[in-house]
Amino acid sequence: MAHPQFIVEGGRRLAGTIRPAGNKNAALPILCAALLTDQPVTLENVPHIKDILSLCELIRQAGATAEWTAPNTLVITATTVRGDTLDPALCTRIRGSILLAAPLLARAGEVHLAPPGGDVIGRRRLDTHFLALEALGAEHEFAERIVFRTRGLRGVDLFLDEPSVTGTENAVMAAVAAQGTTILHNAASEPHVQDLCRMLVAMGARIDGIGSNLLTIEGGRPLHGCTHRIGPDHIEVGSFIGLAAVTRSALRIADAGVEHLRSVRLGFERLGVETQVDGADLVVPEKQALRIRSDLGGAVPKLEDQPWPAFPADVMSIAIVTATQCEGIILMHEKMFESRMFFVDKLIGMGARIVLCDPHRALVSGPTELRGATVESPDIRAGMAMLIAALCAKGTSTINNIGQIERGYERIHERLNALGASIQRVE
């Protein structure tokens, strides 16, 4: 079996306009939500990436059709569905497979899933899903496989034990199909959760409080087909801001979804990276201070991720690479996942000055000149961070395990080469 690599020639300035792909983390639950109706659902701006293709295969195994009618347009028709025909090996390949639980429960009354896979960034608990679906009227068995069954979902007043994104999405999909009203407290409110809610409303659901942590869902309304366009990926926008900064490049990010970028822009401002809003676009100017802003009194500043609307965990790896090129010292605090920071040893090998304090915190001192190296791509976001580091480094880098990057970033080498990068994809 071929293992593709990226061969990256670093040190080039980039220029031009790049458009972020559709939000992967919105597309995954939205594809699953299309199973809640027996009518066709047309989804536009769907990223053509490995995680989506794997989920399409699971959707077909459940008895629905999923057809690409254009490069980024997908039509899903779930005339009838079953929940006991999913391939366990495929379920373990993507974490998004857990999002099939609610729609297949609602339509088929039962669903059999293998524990979901995904990135190796630390333990990602599933308890919120189980507690939410149980409260809404499901029973579960958890052995080698996860089996959910229900005799009928019913609305409930529910406080989620943590604002889990996928836990909220499963709860919302189940609540839309349940009889009666569900009040969901401590719900996640990320842009991708909002996008799912808007798509469900387009299908005929009634959801109040979209964008907040309190959702009121009037369940049991008939759901019909719709056409829905998936919003831009704010994590990809964050990746391009970091890329522009470290390569000293002027980039325009078209249709950037600027209303969802406040915390991302604020985080980069702390590193001395300015961005400008121009209509629907975000512009990263060529001339940047790249000077880390100390806290009041000259104290060492900290950049930390938290649930939305704070700085997103998925941009932390990109911010760490960016900080290596900025003057000053900063503490990066990754609160959400205990294994996401371990990729910094690869940056240290390229010449970065980073002290890994513990699994959650790293002290970055810059600027340092990075040198080309042979590195691995451990997860989607760290993989993209390593690609950005390679583009900024002096010399040639080889990135292995790029399947991880391609799970989340569509045709990334082609799109960056169009801006002047030199990335060769070899088998």
ZIPESUL-V419546 format. One record per pair of residues at least 12 apart in sequence whose ideal C-beta (glycine too) atoms are under 10 Angstrom apart, sorted by the first residue. I is the first residue (numbers start at 1). J is the second residue. Records with the same first field share a line. If there is no record, write none. Layout:
I->J + J
This chain:
1->427
2->426 + 427
3->400 + 401 + 402 + 403 + 426 + 427
4->399 + 400 + 401 + 402 + 403 + 405 + 406 + 413 + 425 + 426 + 427
5->374 + 377 + 397 + 398 + 399 + 400 + 401 + 402 + 424 + 425 + 426 + 427
6->375 + 377 + 383 + 386 + 387 + 390 + 391 + 397 + 398 + 399 + 400 + 402 + 405 + 406 + 412 + 413 + 416 + 423 + 424 + 425 + 426
7->372 + 390 + 396 + 397 + 398 + 399 + 413 + 422 + 423 + 424 + 425 + 426
8->372 + 375 + 386 + 387 + 388 + 389 + 390 + 391 + 392 + 393 + 395 + 396 + 397 + 398 + 399 + 413 + 416 + 421 + 422 + 423 + 424
9->372 + 390 + 391 + 393 + 395 + 396 + 397 + 421 + 422 + 423 + 424
10->246 + 247 + 350 + 370 + 371 + 372 + 389 + 390 + 391 + 392 + 393 + 394 + 395 + 396 + 397 + 421 + 422
11->247 + 369 + 370 + 372 + 390 + 391 + 392 + 393 + 394 + 395 + 396 + 422
12->247 + 249 + 391 + 392 + 419 + 420 + 421 + 422
13->244 + 247 + 248 + 249 + 250 + 286 + 419 + 420 + 421
14->240 + 243 + 244 + 247 + 248 + 249 + 250 + 251 + 286 + 391 + 416 + 417 + 418 + 419 + 420 + 421
15->244 + 247 + 249 + 250 + 251 + 252 + 286 + 419 + 420
16->249 + 250 + 251 + 252 + 418 + 419 + 420
17->251 + 252 + 253 + 254 + 281 + 283 + 418 + 419
18->236 + 237 + 240 + 243 + 244 + 251 + 252 + 253 + 254 + 256 + 415 + 416 + 418 + 419
19->45 + 232 + 236 + 237 + 240 + 252 + 253 + 254 + 255 + 256 + 281 + 415
20->45 + 47 + 231 + 232 + 233 + 234 + 235 + 236 + 237 + 238 + 239 + 240 + 253 + 254 + 255 + 256 + 257 + 282 + 409 + 410 + 415
21->45 + 46 + 47 + 48 + 49 + 72 + 230 + 232 + 233 + 236 + 408 + 409 + 410 + 411 + 412 + 415
22->43 + 44 + 45 + 46 + 47 + 48 + 49 + 52 + 72 + 195 + 229 + 230 + 231 + 232 + 233 + 236 + 410
23->45 + 46 + 47 + 190 + 191 + 192 + 195 + 230 + 231 + 232 + 233 + 234 + 235 + 236 + 237 + 257 + 260
24->46 + 47 + 49 + 51 + 52 + 96 + 192 + 230 + 233 + 235 + 236 + 314 + 380 + 407 + 408 + 409 + 410
25->51 + 96 + 165 + 166 + 169 + 190 + 191 + 192 + 193 + 195 + 196 + 233 + 234 + 235 + 312 + 314 + 408
26->43 + 45 + 46 + 47 + 169 + 190 + 191 + 192 + 193 + 194 + 195 + 196 + 198 + 199 + 228 + 230 + 231 + 232 + 233 + 234
27->43 + 45 + 46 + 47 + 49 + 51 + 52 + 55 + 72 + 74 + 96 + 192 + 195 + 196 + 230 + 231 + 233
28->47 + 51 + 52 + 54 + 55 + 94 + 95 + 96 + 97 + 98 + 99 + 100 + 166 + 169 + 192 + 196
29->55 + 96 + 98 + 99 + 100 + 102 + 103 + 165 + 166 + 168 + 169 + 170 + 172 + 173 + 192 + 193 + 195 + 196 + 197 + 199 + 200
30->43 + 46 + 74 + 76 + 99 + 169 + 192 + 195 + 196 + 198 + 199 + 200 + 228 + 230
31->43 + 46 + 52 + 55 + 56 + 58 + 59 + 64 + 66 + 74 + 76 + 96 + 99 + 100 + 103 + 230
32->55 + 58 + 59 + 62 + 76 + 96 + 97 + 98 + 99 + 100 + 101 + 102 + 103 + 104 + 169 + 170 + 173 + 196
33->76 + 99 + 102 + 103 + 169 + 172 + 173 + 176 + 177 + 196 + 197 + 199 + 200 + 203 + 205 + 223 + 228
34->59 + 64 + 66 + 74 + 75 + 76 + 77 + 78 + 103 + 199 + 203 + 223 + 225 + 226 + 228
35->59 + 62 + 63 + 64 + 76 + 77 + 78 + 81 + 83 + 99 + 100 + 102 + 103 + 104 + 106 + 107 + 108 + 173
36->78 + 81 + 102 + 103 + 104 + 106 + 107 + 173 + 174 + 176 + 177 + 200 + 203 + 204 + 205 + 223
37->76 + 77 + 78 + 79 + 103 + 107 + 177 + 203 + 204 + 222 + 223 + 224 + 225 + 226
38->64 + 77 + 78 + 79 + 80 + 81 + 107 + 223 + 224 + 225
39->76 + 77 + 78 + 79 + 203 + 223 + 224 + 225 + 226
40->65 + 67 + 75 + 76 + 77 + 78 + 79 + 224 + 225 + 226 + 227
41->64 + 66 + 74 + 75 + 76 + 77 + 78 + 199 + 202 + 203 + 223 + 224 + 225 + 226 + 227 + 228
42->69 + 73 + 74 + 75 + 76 + 77 + 225 + 226 + 227 + 228 + 229
43->66 + 72 + 73 + 74 + 75 + 76 + 199 + 226 + 227 + 228 + 229 + 230
44->69 + 70 + 72 + 73 + 74 + 227 + 228 + 229 + 230
45->72 + 73 + 74 + 228 + 229 + 230 + 231 + 232 + 233 + 255
46->68 + 70 + 71 + 72 + 73 + 74 + 228 + 229 + 230 + 410
47->72 + 230 + 233 + 236 + 408 + 409 + 410 + 411
48->68 + 71 + 72 + 74 + 410 + 411
49->380 + 405 + 406 + 407 + 408 + 409 + 410 + 411 + 412
50->93 + 94 + 380 + 403 + 404 + 405 + 406 + 407 + 408 + 410
51->93 + 94 + 95 + 96 + 97 + 118 + 380 + 406 + 407 + 408
52->66 + 68 + 72 + 74 + 94 + 96 + 407 + 408 + 410
53->66 + 68 + 94 + 407
54->87 + 90 + 91 + 93 + 94 + 96 + 97 + 117 + 407
55->90 + 93 + 94 + 96 + 97 + 99 + 100
56->68 + 74 + 76
57->86 + 87 + 90 + 93 + 94
58->85 + 86 + 87 + 90 + 91 + 93 + 94 + 96 + 97 + 99 + 100 + 104 + 113
59->74 + 76 + 78 + 81 + 86 + 100 + 103 + 104
60->76 + 85
61->81 + 82 + 85 + 86 + 87 + 90 + 91 + 100
62->78 + 80 + 81 + 82 + 83 + 84 + 85 + 86 + 100 + 103 + 104 + 107 + 108 + 111
63->78 + 79 + 80 + 81 + 82 + 83 + 85 + 104 + 107 + 108
64->76 + 77 + 78 + 79 + 80 + 81 + 82 + 103 + 107
65->77 + 78 + 79
66->78
71->410 + 411
72->229 + 230 + 410
73->227 + 229
74->230
75->225 + 227
76->225
77->225
78->103 + 104 + 107 + 225
80->107 + 108
81->100 + 103 + 104 + 106 + 107 + 108 + 111
82->104 + 107 + 108 + 109 + 110 + 111 + 112
83->100 + 101 + 103 + 104 + 105 + 106 + 107 + 108 + 109 + 110 + 111 + 112 + 113 + 147 + 148 + 149
84->104 + 108 + 110 + 111 + 112 + 145 + 147
85->104 + 108 + 112
86->100 + 104 + 111 + 112 + 113 + 114 + 145
87->114
88->112 + 113 + 114 + 115 + 144 + 145
89->114 + 117
90->114 + 117
91->112 + 113 + 114 + 115 + 116 + 117 + 145 + 146
92->113 + 114 + 115 + 116 + 117 + 118
93->114 + 116 + 117 + 118 + 407
94->116 + 117 + 118 + 119 + 407
95->115 + 116 + 117 + 118 + 119 + 124 + 126 + 166
96->116 + 117 + 118 + 166 + 169
97->113 + 114 + 115 + 116 + 117 + 118 + 146
98->111 + 113 + 114 + 115 + 116 + 117 + 118 + 124 + 126 + 129 + 146 + 166 + 167 + 169 + 170
99->113 + 116 + 129 + 166 + 169 + 170 + 173 + 196
100->113 + 116 + 148 + 170 + 173
101->113 + 116 + 126 + 129 + 130 + 132 + 133 + 138 + 140 + 146 + 148 + 166 + 170 + 173 + 174
102->129 + 132 + 133 + 136 + 138 + 148 + 153 + 169 + 170 + 171 + 172 + 173 + 174 + 175 + 176 + 177 + 178
103->170 + 173 + 174 + 176 + 177
104->148 + 173
105->133 + 136 + 137 + 138 + 140 + 148 + 149 + 150 + 153 + 170 + 173 + 174 + 177 + 178
106->136 + 138 + 150 + 152 + 153 + 173 + 174 + 175 + 176 + 177 + 178 + 219 + 223
107->177
108->149 + 150
109->138 + 148 + 149 + 150 + 151 + 152 + 153
110->138 + 139 + 147 + 148 + 149 + 150
111->133 + 138 + 140 + 146 + 147 + 148 + 149 + 150
112->141 + 145 + 146 + 147 + 148 + 149
113->126 + 140 + 145 + 146 + 147 + 148
114->144 + 145 + 146
115->142 + 144 + 145 + 146
116->129 + 146 + 166
118->166 + 379 + 380 + 407
119->314 + 337 + 339 + 340 + 378 + 379 + 380 + 381 + 382 + 383 + 404 + 407 + 408
120->337 + 339 + 340 + 342 + 378 + 379 + 382 + 404
121->313 + 314 + 317 + 334 + 336 + 337 + 338 + 339 + 340 + 341 + 342 + 343 + 378 + 379 + 380 + 381 + 382
122->334 + 336 + 337 + 338 + 339 + 340 + 341 + 342 + 359 + 360 + 379
123->337 + 338 + 339
124->164 + 166 + 336 + 337
125->161 + 162 + 164 + 167
126->142 + 146 + 164 + 166 + 167 + 170
127->161 + 162 + 164 + 167
128->160 + 161 + 162 + 163 + 164 + 165 + 166 + 167 + 168 + 170 + 171 + 186 + 188
129->146 + 148 + 160 + 164 + 166 + 167 + 168 + 169 + 170 + 171 + 174
130->142 + 146 + 148 + 167 + 170
131->158 + 159 + 160 + 161 + 162 + 164 + 167 + 171
132->156 + 158 + 159 + 160 + 161 + 164 + 167 + 168 + 169 + 170 + 171 + 172 + 174 + 175 + 182 + 184 + 187
133->148 + 150 + 153 + 167 + 170 + 171 + 173 + 174
134->148 + 150 + 156 + 158
135->154 + 155 + 156 + 157 + 158 + 159 + 160 + 171 + 174 + 175 + 182
136->150 + 152 + 153 + 154 + 155 + 156 + 158 + 170 + 171 + 173 + 174 + 175 + 177 + 178 + 180 + 182 + 219
137->149 + 150 + 151 + 152 + 153 + 154 + 155 + 156 + 174 + 178 + 179
138->150 + 151 + 152 + 153 + 174
139->151
148->170 + 174
150->174 + 177 + 178
152->177 + 178 + 179
153->173 + 174 + 175 + 176 + 177 + 178 + 179 + 180 + 182 + 219 + 220
154->174 + 175 + 178 + 179 + 180 + 181 + 182 + 219 + 220
155->174 + 175 + 178 + 179 + 180 + 181 + 182 + 183 + 216 + 217 + 218 + 219 + 220
156->171 + 174 + 175 + 178 + 180 + 181 + 182 + 183 + 184 + 219
157->181 + 182 + 183 + 184 + 185 + 216
158->171 + 175 + 182 + 183 + 184 + 185 + 186 + 187 + 215 + 217
159->183 + 184 + 185 + 186 + 187
160->184 + 185 + 186 + 187 + 188 + 213
161->186
162->186 + 188 + 307
163->185 + 186 + 187 + 188 + 189 + 190 + 193 + 213 + 306 + 307 + 308
164->186 + 187 + 188 + 307
165->187 + 188 + 189 + 190 + 192 + 193 + 196 + 307 + 308
166->188 + 192 + 193
167->186 + 187 + 188
168->184 + 186 + 187 + 188 + 189 + 190 + 193 + 196 + 197 + 213 + 215
169->187 + 188 + 190 + 192 + 193 + 196 + 197
171->184 + 187 + 188 + 215 + 217
172->184 + 187 + 188 + 193 + 196 + 197 + 200 + 205 + 207 + 210 + 215 + 217
173->196 + 197 + 200 + 205 + 217
174->217 + 219
175->200 + 205 + 207 + 215 + 216 + 217 + 218 + 219 + 220
176->196 + 197 + 200 + 201 + 203 + 204 + 205 + 206 + 207 + 217 + 218 + 219 + 220 + 221 + 223
177->200 + 205 + 217 + 219 + 220 + 221 + 223
178->217 + 218 + 219 + 220
179->219 + 220
180->217 + 218 + 219 + 220
181->206 + 216 + 217 + 218 + 219 + 220
182->207 + 215 + 216 + 217 + 218 + 219
183->208 + 209 + 214 + 215 + 216 + 217
184->207 + 209 + 213 + 214 + 215 + 216 + 217
185->213 + 214 + 215
186->213 + 214 + 307
187->209 + 210 + 212 + 213 + 214 + 215 + 217
188->213 + 215 + 307 + 308
189->209 + 210 + 211 + 212 + 213 + 214 + 215 + 307 + 308 + 309
190->211 + 234 + 235 + 260 + 307 + 308 + 309 + 312 + 314
191->211 + 231 + 232 + 233 + 234 + 235 + 257 + 259 + 260 + 261 + 308 + 309 + 312
192->230 + 231 + 233 + 234 + 235 + 260 + 308
193->210 + 211 + 215 + 308
194->207 + 210 + 211 + 212 + 231 + 260 + 308
195->210 + 228 + 229 + 230 + 231 + 257 + 260
196->210 + 228 + 230
197->209 + 210 + 211 + 215 + 217
198->210 + 211 + 228 + 229 + 231
199->226 + 227 + 228 + 229 + 230
200->217 + 221 + 223 + 226 + 228
201->226 + 228
202->223 + 224 + 225 + 226 + 227 + 228
203->221 + 222 + 223 + 224 + 225 + 226 + 228
204->221 + 222 + 223 + 224 + 225 + 226
205->217 + 218 + 219 + 220 + 221 + 222 + 223
206->218 + 219 + 220 + 221
207->219
211->259 + 260 + 308 + 309
213->307 + 308
231->255 + 257 + 259 + 260
232->253 + 254 + 255 + 256 + 257 + 258 + 260 + 261 + 280
233->256 + 257 + 260 + 314 + 408 + 409 + 410
234->256 + 257 + 258 + 259 + 260 + 261 + 263 + 264 + 308 + 312 + 314 + 315
235->264 + 312 + 313 + 314 + 315 + 318 + 380 + 381 + 384 + 408 + 409
236->253 + 256 + 257 + 314 + 315 + 318 + 384 + 408 + 409 + 410 + 412 + 415
237->253 + 255 + 256 + 257 + 258 + 260 + 261 + 264 + 265 + 275 + 282 + 284 + 315
238->253 + 261 + 263 + 264 + 265 + 267 + 268 + 311 + 312 + 314 + 315 + 316 + 317 + 318 + 319 + 322 + 381 + 384
239->253 + 314 + 315 + 317 + 318 + 321 + 381 + 384 + 385 + 387 + 388 + 408 + 409 + 412
240->252 + 253 + 256 + 282 + 284 + 318 + 384 + 388 + 415 + 416 + 419
241->253 + 256 + 261 + 264 + 265 + 267 + 268 + 271 + 273 + 274 + 275 + 282 + 284 + 315 + 318 + 319 + 322
242->264 + 268 + 271 + 273 + 284 + 315 + 317 + 318 + 319 + 320 + 321 + 322 + 323 + 325 + 384 + 385 + 388 + 389 + 392
243->284 + 318 + 321 + 322 + 384 + 385 + 387 + 388 + 391 + 392 + 416 + 419 + 421
244->268 + 273 + 275 + 282 + 283 + 284 + 285 + 286 + 288 + 322 + 388 + 419
245->268 + 271 + 272 + 273 + 274 + 275 + 284 + 285 + 288 + 290 + 318 + 319 + 321 + 322 + 323 + 325 + 326 + 388 + 392
246->273 + 288 + 290 + 318 + 321 + 322 + 323 + 324 + 325 + 326 + 367 + 370 + 388 + 389 + 391 + 392 + 393
247->286 + 325 + 388 + 391 + 392 + 416 + 419 + 420 + 421
248->286 + 287 + 288 + 290 + 325 + 392
249->284 + 285 + 286 + 288 + 391 + 392 + 419 + 420 + 421
250->283 + 284 + 285 + 286 + 287 + 288
251->275 + 282 + 283 + 284 + 285 + 286 + 419
252->276 + 278 + 281 + 282 + 283 + 284
253->275 + 278 + 280 + 281 + 282 + 283 + 284
254->278 + 279 + 280 + 281 + 282 + 283
255->279 + 280 + 281 + 282
256->275 + 277 + 278 + 279 + 280 + 281 + 282 + 283
257->280 + 282
258->275 + 277 + 278 + 279 + 280 + 281 + 282
259->277 + 280
260->308 + 309 + 312
261->275 + 277 + 282
262->309 + 310 + 311
263->305 + 306 + 308 + 309 + 310 + 311 + 312 + 315
264->282 + 311 + 312 + 315 + 318 + 319
265->277 + 282 + 311
266->303 + 310 + 311
267->303 + 304 + 305 + 310 + 311 + 312 + 315 + 316 + 318 + 319 + 322
268->284 + 288 + 303 + 311 + 315 + 318 + 319 + 322 + 323 + 326
269->289 + 293
270->292 + 293 + 294 + 295 + 301 + 302 + 303 + 311 + 319 + 323 + 326 + 328 + 330
271->288 + 289 + 290 + 291 + 292 + 293 + 301 + 303 + 319 + 320 + 322 + 323 + 325 + 326 + 327 + 328 + 330 + 364 + 366
272->288 + 289 + 290 + 291 + 292 + 293 + 322 + 323 + 325 + 326 + 327 + 328
273->285 + 288 + 289 + 290 + 291 + 319 + 322 + 323 + 325 + 326
274->287 + 288 + 289 + 290
275->288
288->325 + 326
289->326 + 327
290->322 + 323 + 325 + 326 + 327 + 328 + 366 + 367
291->326 + 327 + 328 + 366 + 367
292->323 + 326 + 327 + 328 + 329 + 330 + 364 + 365 + 366 + 367
293->326 + 328 + 330
294->328 + 329 + 330
295->330
300->328 + 329 + 330 + 331 + 363
301->328 + 329 + 330 + 331
302->330 + 331 + 332 + 333 + 361 + 363
303->315 + 316 + 319 + 320 + 322 + 323 + 330 + 331 + 332 + 333 + 334 + 364
304->316 + 331 + 332 + 333 + 334 + 335 + 336 + 360 + 361
305->319 + 332 + 333 + 334 + 335 + 336 + 337 + 340
306->333 + 335 + 336
307->335 + 336
310->335
311->333
312->336 + 381
313->334 + 335 + 336 + 337 + 340 + 381
314->336 + 337 + 340 + 379 + 380 + 381 + 384 + 408
315->381 + 384 + 385
316->332 + 333 + 334 + 335 + 336 + 337 + 340 + 341 + 362 + 381 + 382 + 385
317->332 + 334 + 340 + 341 + 343 + 344 + 347 + 378 + 379 + 380 + 381 + 382 + 383 + 384 + 385 + 386 + 388 + 389
318->381 + 382 + 384 + 385 + 388 + 389
319->332 + 334 + 364 + 385
320->332 + 334 + 340 + 341 + 343 + 344 + 347 + 352 + 354 + 362 + 364 + 382 + 385 + 389
321->343 + 344 + 347 + 350 + 352 + 364 + 370 + 382 + 384 + 385 + 386 + 387 + 388 + 389 + 390 + 391 + 392
322->364 + 366 + 385 + 388 + 389 + 392
323->347 + 352 + 354 + 362 + 363 + 364 + 365 + 366 + 367
324->344 + 347 + 348 + 350 + 351 + 352 + 353 + 354 + 364 + 365 + 366 + 367 + 368 + 369 + 370 + 389 + 392
325->352 + 364 + 366 + 367 + 368 + 369 + 370 + 388 + 389 + 392
326->364 + 365 + 366 + 367
327->365 + 366 + 367
328->364 + 365 + 366 + 367
329->353 + 355 + 363 + 364 + 365 + 366
330->362 + 363 + 364 + 365 + 366
331->355 + 357 + 361 + 362 + 363 + 364
332->344 + 354 + 356 + 357 + 360 + 361 + 362 + 363 + 364
333->357 + 360 + 361 + 362
334->359 + 360 + 361 + 362
335->360 + 361
336->360
337->359 + 360 + 379 + 381
338->358 + 359 + 360
339->359 + 360 + 378 + 379 + 382
340->359 + 360 + 378 + 379 + 381 + 382
341->354 + 356 + 357 + 358 + 359 + 360 + 361 + 362 + 382
342->356 + 359 + 362 + 378 + 379 + 382
343->375 + 376 + 377 + 378 + 379 + 381 + 382 + 383 + 385 + 386 + 389
344->356 + 362 + 364 + 382 + 385
345->375
346->373 + 374 + 375 + 376 + 377 + 378 + 382 + 385 + 386 + 389 + 399
347->362 + 364 + 368 + 370 + 373 + 375 + 382 + 385 + 386 + 389 + 393
348->362 + 368
349->370 + 371 + 373 + 374 + 375
350->368 + 369 + 370 + 371 + 372 + 373 + 375 + 386 + 389 + 390 + 392 + 393 + 394 + 395 + 397
351->368 + 369 + 370 + 371 + 372 + 373 + 389 + 393 + 394
352->364 + 365 + 366 + 367 + 368 + 369 + 370 + 371 + 389 + 393
353->365 + 366 + 367 + 368
354->366 + 368
369->392 + 393 + 394
370->389 + 390 + 391 + 392 + 393 + 394 + 395 + 397
371->393 + 394 + 395 + 396 + 397
372->389 + 390 + 393 + 394 + 395 + 396 + 397 + 398
373->386 + 389 + 390 + 393 + 395 + 396 + 397 + 398 + 399
374->396 + 397 + 398 + 399 + 400
375->387 + 389 + 390 + 393 + 397 + 398 + 399 + 400 + 401
376->398 + 399 + 400 + 401 + 402 + 404
377->399 + 400 + 401 + 402 + 403 + 404 + 405 + 406 + 407
378->401 + 404
379->401 + 404 + 405 + 407 + 408
380->403 + 404 + 405 + 406 + 407 + 408 + 409
381->404 + 405 + 408 + 409
382->404 + 405
383->399 + 400 + 401 + 402 + 403 + 404 + 405 + 406 + 407 + 408 + 409 + 412
384->404 + 405 + 408 + 409 + 412
385->405
386->399 + 400 + 401 + 402 + 404 + 405
387->399 + 402 + 405 + 409 + 412 + 413 + 416 + 421 + 423
388->416
390->421 + 423
391->416 + 419 + 421 + 422 + 423
396->422 + 424
397->423
398->424 + 426
399->423 + 425
402->423 + 425 + 426
406->425
411->425
412->425
413->425
